[in-house]
Each structure stands twice: as structure tokens, then as C-alpha cells.
Amino acid sequence: MVKNTDFAVPVADGHLKRIRNNLSKMTKVEILTTPGCTNCSVLEKMLDEMKIPYQVIDITEKPEYLEKFPIFTAPGLVINNKLEFTGIPKKEELTAKLM
């Protein structure tokens, strides 16, 4: 069982806001990647810092993901079976999608 964690995100006035992240309610986060994708490792680090569990999917090994989520730029970020981002999202935008 994944425990609840708090993390801080910047808000418009430049201050940090602590957010309660209930990871047990999140169904699935997947990073769609390609071999040698440097932006993918940036996204992985961002999710690691936010303590968000995720799965890395190499689309060259699982081309069926491209049929479901046609991306032209890696990484693709799938949240709850919906392609939410391609490329590296801003942390604030990512946080909003995960809540």
C-alpha cells in the first residue's frame, strides 16, 4: 500500500504550497519513451521528486502504445489511461493533472 505524502509546489505569488498527495487513489502514470530520450529522464526525475509512482514504456518495444497514444515527441505522459502531455510539462501543470 502506498502512503499519503505531502510535497510543495510553487504558486502564483512565489510562495510554496504544501499539497496532500493521495497516491493510493491514483490509478496509473506511464511515461512513453524511446531509447536515448534525455527529456524522459528529466520527467522521471520530476516524478521521483514528487514521489509519484510511474511505469516507463519503451514504445519501440511496445508499438501498440503508439496506436492508442499517437505521440510524435517523447516523452509522452499518460495519466489514468489518457495522454496528458508530450515533452516535459511544467511542474504546476503536472501537479494540477495529478490532483
Secondary structure, DSSP 8 states (H G I E B T S, - for coil): ----EEEEEE-TTS-EEEEEE-GGG---EEEEE-TT-HHHHHHHHHHHHTT---EEEETTT-THHHHHS--SSS-EEEETTEEEEES---HHHHHHHH-
